[in-house]
């Protein structure tokens, strides 16, 4: 049996589980080697201070601290620093158009669970639908705020740990709020881990409970196995030949994604498109993905998906599994640093710029 047939069987089983229990069994796309891509070179070098002094907790009975971040793509093996002076200012101060209507509070005095639901467990029975290795926890060793108000999701690989629950731990966070508006822009400044067996993601799903894949999935930032390829995606179908056109992607090469905050924007303009009698979207709203201010993909909202106002934001770092082609991360800790996460009533430059970008931005390509 081919790998693709095995994968499709797993995902069909996961969909049955989803329908039975009304939960999300899986959600992100399988790797595609031939998707169209763009390439961005690194910006000018910046000098950043080191990682703020918040480290993972020790495990019971452990004499040594957990392994520190292992960024295999960085010369010399040193971890990329979390910038302290790059926190974005209010969009409203740089542009007369957009107004920020929500910004996540990353103050260390506030629990991570205040802004986010912290998913837990292995996503049984199929490892979040992809045979992933990680055990998601709410522990401060896997998600925490730094002293300079950044959110860190830390995946820790300790394959020799005597407790199987502690061998691969990570964080999966879902915002407690939805987008809440029919027109707007989601912006996140992220530094992404890039290493073999590691799969960070910044994406969106409808508010639970929902039916995957029919109500939709939007991937804003995801990469795997240290290839520094970002995947901007839209999904609303099964992984079958009949639904092939319901999986759209654009790849963008970001060679320095592990060393600086990359700006990701997702703008939507769905006001006036309406809903069907069953409460689902009538379709036709405009969606556009940006990286560092450049439009990289556009598409119309498919009919039958959940209205965009009722979608939530997700952040997670997965480990191993089908998407990583069975590769496991080396022992170490792998950090996704979120420098800022906010919602605005328009993309930077306003809707006039959005309309101009729409004219030359490429459509999503079938995976």
Secondary structure, 3 states (H helix, E strand, C coil): CCHHHHHHHHHHHHHHHHHHHCCCCCCCCCCCCCCCEEEECCCCCCCCCCCCCCCCCCCCCCCCCCCCECCCCCHHHCCCCCCCCCCCCCHHHHCCCCCEEEECCCCCCCCHHHHEEECCECCCCCHHHHHCCCEECCCCCCEEECCCCCEEEEEEECCCCCCHHHCEEECEEEECCCCCCCEEEEEEEEECCCCCCEEEEEEEEECCCCCCCCCCEEEEEEEECCCCEEEEEEECCCCCHHHHHHEEEEEEEECCCCCCCEEEEEEEECCCCCECCCCCECCCCEEEEEECCEEEEEEECCCCCCCHHHEEEEEEEEECCCCCCCCCCCCEEEEEEEEEEEEECCCCCHHHHHHHHHHHCCECEEC
